[in-house]
Amino acid sequence: MCNFGEAILEQGLEQGLEQGLKQGVFMTLVSLVKDGMLGLEEAARRVDMSKEEFMEKMEKEE
């Protein structure tokens, strides 16, 4: 039973870390777009989103 709980905890930590890293990458790209150092289309491509999806998510993050 203890091993099962540890496996669930480990899986949760891995998922949280992965989600946090994706969010960090996204926020870095948003910053680069806002600073004019990266185009919107290129930023969207790097996170596998359409330009519209990227803009929508970027607006929600503000």
Order of alpha helices (4+ residues) and beta strands (2+ residues): alpha-alpha-alpha
